[in-house]
Amino acid sequence: MARFTEIRTHDVRFPTSRTLDGSDAMNPDPDYSAAYLRLLTDAGDDLEGHGFVFTIGRGNDVQVAALRALENHLVGRDVETTLSDLGGVWRELVGDSQLRWLGPEKGIMHMAIGAVANALWDLRAKRAGLPLWRLLALLSPEEIVDLVDFRYLTDALTREEALGILKAAEPGRAEREARLLREGYPAYTTTPGWLGYDDEKLARLCREAVADGFTQIKLKVGADLEADLRRLALAREVCGPDVRIAVDANQRWDVADAIRWIEALAPYDLAWVEEPTSPDDVLGHAAIAEAIAPTPVATGEHAANRVMFKQFLQARALSVLQLDATRVAGVNENIAILLLAAKFGVRVCPHAGGVGLCEAVQHLAMFDYLAVSGSLDGRVIEFVDHLHEHFVTPVDVRRGRYFAPTAPGAGTQMLTPSIQEHAHG
């Protein structure tokens, strides 16, 4: 009878601030980092579960400490019993009566729970010999809803409604999987758009993105209006009229400033405006969405939990939902968010980039296509061409599309030399 023996943690940081990769209006000098964990067992099969929380440098050590605080919940537990009830384990972790006080269901402990949950899913998928997207898609509707905590959601989504959504998506699933494997999942790229890049680099990377088959790019905005107008004009000139251009303010503006700024940028035919104000301000986003329509509002990468997403959807404060693989409490909570999006008929375009986020979130988007929404209409996964070489199964992005991973696991396992080389402290 195999048991969990250890949560081994690592503070991993990459010096991306040196090249201004990842720079935006609120985060001018990020060092992409991972509070990383490995779940070890005595099973004798050398399989481990890997998970992480993405951060941008300082404070990564605090997040690592939060991971360590969860070790007692797993060490000594039976592996098979634990992996067969990941809905129950998720509720136990989130429901810890003392750790919960540090949130509740938000902040570093909630994200730490997400990393543990993702590592458990990684291990379950490896033991099944399946990529996570396929493992999830093979679950029955009943098994999927058992993973979700519907507490706080039933005024917007009940278990019965979720079952109905999942059962409605069952017809055509085999055909969708064949299409996914054949054609891939649409992507867009933020690689050209970091705010610290000069105009020459912006133009060069825009040309490369178009040549690589991307039909949408994203630019960071919000620090200086005149600079934003100049950079958008340059990007539009290089990309031409048929490539969509989204912009991302990274929470920079007050509501009135957002409306004024977006109106000035609107002539460049924006695909969406991302995080125009505080990620917690549901009503502010709703006011902006109403004022700038038909330009879509996108947000979600900093939404703390499923309740925030519920409120954004109820208030019609977003029309592009951007879930993140490590911001909320892992796979289970992201399934709840996908079901909410399907209930409200809102497209999901996941946030990625960072370190490992592309590798992780592609599984959620592909599961959504196969088993929840059944749709690719208007849906794209963010792609940033940074740091993929540090992962055992890096993303395969070609011709502007993510091609489905076939290796077992959740895509969250980092190479041991990379962990050692970039360990902090």
N, C-alpha and C positions, 0 to 999 in steps of 0.2 A: 504493500500500500504506500504509494508515493506521497510525500508531503512537501510543502513549501518550507525552505530552510533559511532564506535570507532575501531581503531587499537590498541590493547593492546600488549605491547612488554615485553620481559623478556630476561635477560642476564643469560643463564644457562650454567654452567661449571662443568665438571666431572674431578676429579683428577687422570686421567689415567697415568700421569707421575710417580706416586708413584710405579707403577708396570711395567713401561716401555711398556705398551700396546700402540701400534701405533708407536713405535720408528723406525726410519729409518735413512739413511745416511745424510739426510738434516734436519730432525726434530727429534732430539734425545730425547726430553722430552715433547711430546704433552699432553695437557689437552683437551680432546675432549669436544667441546662446541657447543652451538646452540644459534644464535641470532634468537629468537623465537617470533612469532606473532600469535595473535588471532583476527580474524575479527568478530566483534559483530554486531548484527542487532536488530531491535525492532520487529521482526517477531512473537515473542511469542512462538516459537517452540523449543527453547533452542539449536538450531543447530548453530554451529560456524565453521568458516573456519580456519584451522591451517596450518602454514607453517614455514619454518626456513631456515637459512643459516648455514651450517656447518663451524666451524672454529676450531682452535686448541689452544685457550686460549687468550693470550694477543691480544687486538684489537677487541675482541668480542663486547665490548662496542661501538666501532666505527661503527660496522656493525648494531648494534641495533639502533643507531642514524640515520643511513641511512633508516632503516625501518620506523622510525617515520616521516621522510621527505616526505613520500608518503601518509600520512594520508589524506591530503586535496583532493587527487585524488578520494577518495572513500566515505568519510563521507558525508552523505546526499543523496547519490545516491540510486535510486530504485534498490532493490535486483534482482528482476526478469529480468528487462531490462539489468542489468549489466551481470548477469550470462548467458543470452541468446546470448551475443555478446562478448565472451572472446577474439576473434581475434581482434575486434575493441578496446577493453580495453587495450589489450597488446600493440597495436600500439600507443595508447595514452600515456601510461606510458613510453614506450621507447622513444617516440618522444617529451617528455617534453623539451622545447627548452633551459631551464636553467639547469636542472639536467643533460641533455645530455652532457653538456660541461665537466662534471666530468668524462666522459668515453672517447669518446662516445662508448656506448654498450660494456663496460668492467668495471671491478673493482667493488667496493662495491655498487655503485648505481645499476648497472646491476644485481648483485646478489640479492639486496634488491627487485628489481622488480620481480625477479624469485620467491622469497619467497611469495610476494603478489599474483602473478599469481598462484602459487601452492596452496595457501590458498583458492583462489577463486574456483579452480578446486575441492579442498577438499569439500567445501561447496556445489558446484553444484552436486557432486557425492552423498553426504549425502542426499540432498533434493530429488534426484532421487531414493534413496534407493539402489544404486549400488556401487560396488568397482570401482575405477577409471579405471582400465584396461578394464573392461567390458563396462563402459560408453563410453570410447573412441572408442572401437571396434564396438560399435553399431552406431556410426556416419557414415553418407554416405561419399563417397570419396569427394564430393563437400563440405560438411561441414568441413571435415578435412583440405582441402587445404585453406579454408577460415580462418583457425586459423594461417596460416603461412604467415610471411612477406617474400616475394620473392625478395625484394630489395637486391642488392649485390650478388644474387645467380644465376641470369638468364643466366650467361655465363656457368654455370655448370648444373643448374636444373631450368626448367621453370614450371609454374603452370600446363601446359598441360602434361608435362612429369610426374609430380607428380600424376596427376589424372590417368594417364596410369598405374603407379606403383600400386596405390591403387585399381584400377579396376581389374588389373591382379591378385591381391591377394584375391579377393572376393570368387572365387570358392574354396570350401573345408574349408571355415572358420568354419563352424559348427563342422566339424570333428576335426579340430585343437583344438577348444575350448574343446571338449570332451576329447581329448588326454591330454591337459593341466590340466584339472581338475582331470583326472585319474592318470597321471604320474608325474606331476609337471614339472618344468623348471630346466635344469641342473645348478649346482652351482660349484664353486671352493672355497677353503678356504685359507685365508691369516693368519688365527689364529696362525699356528706354526711359522711364518716367521719373526716376529719382530726382529729388529737388536739387541735390548738390551737383548734378551733372551739368557741364556747360553746353551751350547750344550745338557745338560741333558734335559732341558725343551723343546728344539727344537725336540729332538728325541721322547720324550713322546707325544708331541702334534702331531707329524707326525703319530705315531702309532694310536693315537685316531682318526685322520682325516681319515685314511684308514679304520679303523674299523667302522666309521660312514658312509662309503660309498662314500667318495669323491674320484674322479678319477683325480683331479688336485689340487695342492697346489701352493702357491707362497711364495718365500723368498725375503726379502729385502737384497740388496747388495750395494756395492759401497764405503764403508769406507776403507776396507783393503782387498786386493786381496787374500792374503794367508788365511785370515779368511773366505772369501767367498768360496774359493776352499774347505776348510775343512768342512764348513757347508753344501755345496752342496753334497759333498761325503757322509756325514752322512745322509742327507735327502734321497739321492738315495738309500743308503744301507737299510734304514728303510722302505722306501716306495716300493722298488722293481722296476723292469723295466717297469711296465705297468701303473704306476701313472705319469701323466705329472707334470713337475716342471717348473713354470715360475719364472722369477726374475724381480725385480723392483729396479731401481737405483734412483728413485725419483729426477731426474734432476741433478745428482751429477757430470757428466763428461763433459769435452769438447769433440768435435767430435772425434779427434784422440785417446784420452784416452778411449772413449767408444768402438771404434773398437778394440783396443788392449785388453781391459778388457773382452769384450764379446768373442773374439777369445779364450781367456784362459778358459772361462767358457763353451764353446761350447761342449766339450766332454761329458757333463752331459745331453745332449739332451734336450735343453731348449724349453719349450712350446712357450715362447715369452720373449722378453726383453722390459720392460716397462720404459717409460720416461728416455731414456738414456742421454738426454741433455736438454737444456732449453725448456720449453713447448711452447715458442714462435718461436723457430728456425725451421721453416718448411724445409729449404734447408739443415740444419744440420741433421735433421731426415732423409731426403731423402738420403743424403750421407751415413749415417750409415746403412740404410736399404739396399742400394745397396752393401755395403761392407760386411755385415754379412749374406746376403742371403745364404741359405734358412731360417735362423732363423728369425721369424717374429718380427717386431717392433710394440709395442702397445703404444698408448698414447691417451690423451684426457681429463683426469680428471681436468687439469688446463687450457684447451683451453677456451678462454674467450667468444667466441661467434660462431655463425654458419659460419661466414666468415673464421675464422681460420680453422674450420673443412673442409670447401670447399677447401681451399688451400692445406691442408695436403693430401686430396684425389686427387686433381689435380696433385700434385707433386709425388704421389705414395710414400709418406713419412711414411705411416702407413699401416699395413694390419690387425690390430685389433683395432677397434675404441671403445674407452672407454668413453662414455658419463657419465655425473654426474648429479644427480637430482637437485643440488643447485648451481652449478658453473655458468651455463648460466641462461638466464632469464626464467626459469621454463618450464612447460609442452609444451607451444607453440613452443619455440625455440628448445626444444629437439625433437619435431615432425619433424621440418625442418631437423635436423641432422640425424634422422632415415631415412628420405626420401633421403637425400644425400648419405648415406651409401648404401641404396638399389640401387640407380642409379649407383654407382661405384662398386657394387658387393662385398662390404667389410663387413665382419662379425662384429657385435656389441657385445661386452662383457662388460657390464656396470661396472663402478667403484662403490663400495659401502663401507662397513665398517663404520668408523666414528661413529656418533650418529644419528640414524634415516635414514641413507642413504640406508641401505638394505630395510627398510620398504617402502621408497619412490620409489626407482628406479626399483623395481620388477614390478611395474605397467607399466612402460614404456617398459620394455623388453617383457612383456606378450602382450601388445598392438602391439608391433612390430611383434611378431610371428603371431598374429591373423590377422592383417590388413595391414601390410607393407611388410615385407620380406617373411612371410610365412614359415620361416625356423628355425630349431634348429641346423643345421649343424655347428659344431665347436663353438657353442655359449654357454657361461656360464656367470652367474651373480656372482660377487664377494660376499663372505660371510665372516664376521668376527663375532665371538661369543662374542660380547661385548655390553652391555647397552640396549638390546632389552626389558628388563623387565620394562623400563621406558615408554613404549608406550602402548596405549590403544589396538592396534591390532598389536602385535609383529609378526615378520615373523615366518612362519612355515617351517623350513628346516629340512628335514628328508631324510635319505638314499642319501645324497649328492644332494638333489634337493629342490628347492623352490616350495611349494604347494600354489596354487593361493588363495589369500585372498578372502573371501566372504562378509566381513563386508563392509557397505557403507563407502565411503570416499577414501582418497588418502594415508592412512597409516601414516599421518604426525602428528597425535594428541598425544601429550605427556600427561602422567598422571599428574593431578594437584599436588599431593604430591611430585612427582619428581621435578616439576618446583619449588615448594616452598623450598624443601630441598637443591637444588643445585643452587639456585639463587645466583648470585655473587654481592658482595658489600652490 
